[in-house]
Amino acid sequence: MVPIVSLLIVLILSIFVIRIATVALTLNGLSKEMARAKAQGKGRHRISRAMQDKIAQFHQDGVSINQIQNRLGIAYGTVWNYVQKLKEPNASST
């Protein structure tokens, strides 16, 4: 009986914490769905190192962001973000 009660208490507390975090993140400008995902520890997946290398190579070859995203089948914003990282001073190969 005690383990079940303890489990229920932990479950209720975790739901409560997620709800508070969702409200706080929503107040900071995130959509409710994005805030809930962040509160639950979910995030966007990073693209593979090979894909990053392809973006870098295409960019170095003068290929536009639109063309890169079409060739690789990934979102324009993803390509744009990685190209911006390449432009940063001391851009490491991450």
N, C-alpha and C positions, 0 to 999 in steps of 0.2 A: 504494500500500500504506500509506504514512504517513497519508494522509487518513482511510482506513478505521480504522486503529488509533486515531487521534486522536478520531474520532467515537465509537468504542466506549468509549474512556476517559471522554469527556464524558457519554455515556449512563449508564455505570455509576456515575459520581460523582453525577449528578443523581438517579438512583434511590436511592442511598445517602443523600443529603441529605434527600430526601422521606421516606424511612423514619425517619430520626432525628427530623425535625420531627414526624412523625405520632406517634411514641412520646412525645416531649416534650409535645405537646398533649394526648394521651390521659392522661398522668400529671397534667395540670392540670384534668382533669375533663370533657373533651369525649368524645363517642362516637368510636369508631374511624373511622366513616364521615365525620363532621364534621371530625375532625382531619386525615384524609387530604385532604379537599377544601380545607381551609385551607392545608395544606402545599403543595398544588399551585397555590395562588393563586386558587382558585375561591371565589366568595362569592355571597351572595344579591344578586339584582338589586333595585335601588331602584325604587319605584313612580314613575310619571311625575309631573311637576309638576301636570298637570291633575287627576290622581287625588288628590294631596295637597290641592289647592285644594278639591276636592269634599268631602274628609273635613273640612277646616276649616269649610267652609260648613255642612255637615250638623251638625257639633258646635256651631257657633255658633247654629244654629236649634233646638238642644235635642234632636236626634235621638240615640237611644241607640247605643252601640257595636254591639250586636247588629243593630239596624236598618240602620246604616251598612254593616256587612259584608255583610248580605244584599242591600242595594240595589246595592252596587258589585261584589259577587262576589269579594271578597278575604278573606283570613284575619282572624279576630277579633284575633289578636295583632298583626297589621300595623296595623290600625285603632287598637288600644289604644296601640301605640308612638307613632304619629303624634299621637294626642290628648295623650299625656303630654308630647311635645315642645311642643305648643301651650300647655300649662299652665306651662312653664318661664318664669321671669322673663327678660325680654329675649329672648323667643322671636322669632327672626328668621323671615322667610318663606322657609324652606328646604325 
